[in-house]
Amino acid sequence: MANEKNSPNLSTQFRVVMEDYNEAHFQSCEGLEAEVEVLYHSEGGRGVGPRAVRGAPKVSKLVFAKGTIAASGGKKNILDWLSEVMDYSKPLKRQMLTIQLLDAQKNPVRTWKVKDAWPCKWTGPLLTLDSSDLTMDHLVFAHEGVTW
């Protein structure tokens, strides 16, 4: 029996929630991954080749695409945060991000927490006269780990 929460009928929308900034909605999220570096160490006397040992954890940047970013409710938006990051006279502000995969009714189906995130790149919409498509923003975050 299929569980409604596991249904493939999702809105394919992600909500990004932050403490100090308005939430944002995106149609795609890339980079939700965790990896541990594998180091190979030759041990004398084993005679069976190198031994694989655990190295440092690695994370990828998060890339959100086709999104809507708006200011309302007295809070700043994510682009205000990026402006603050780009201002070297201010300390780098890191925050916990909560990423929620939403169903068609906008209810959270799956949630990820992102530790010590900060925006590091924004790409605006592609503006052309010969296209009726509206390309939305892309926003990239650096971070220090994802939990699920």
C-alpha positions, 0 to 999 in steps of 0.5 A: 500500500502506497503511503501518501508521503511517499507519493511521486505526485509532488509539486517539485518545489523546495522551501528554504527557511532561514531564521533571519530572512524570508523563506524562498521557494525553488523548483530544483535543489542540487548538491544535497550530498555527503562524502567521506574522503578515502585515503589509501595507506600501504601497511608493511607486511600485509602483502595484500595491497593498500588499506582504505581508511577514512579521511575528511568529510566533504560537502558540495555547494548547494545550488537552488534553481528556478526560484522566487525570492521576495521580501515581506513581513518585515524580514530581509530576503536572501539577496540582502544576505548575499549583499551582506556577505559581499561586504567585507566590512561585515563579519560573515553571517552563517545560518542553519538552513531548513530545506523542505520538499513540498507536496502539491498541497505545499505540505513538507514531505521531506526535510534536510538541515544545512549547517552554517550555510551562507550564500556565495553566488547568485545568477539572475534571470536571462533577459532576451527579447526573442523568448517568452520563457521567464528564467528565474534566479539561481542561488548557490550556498556554501555550507558545513554539512547536511543532516536528514 
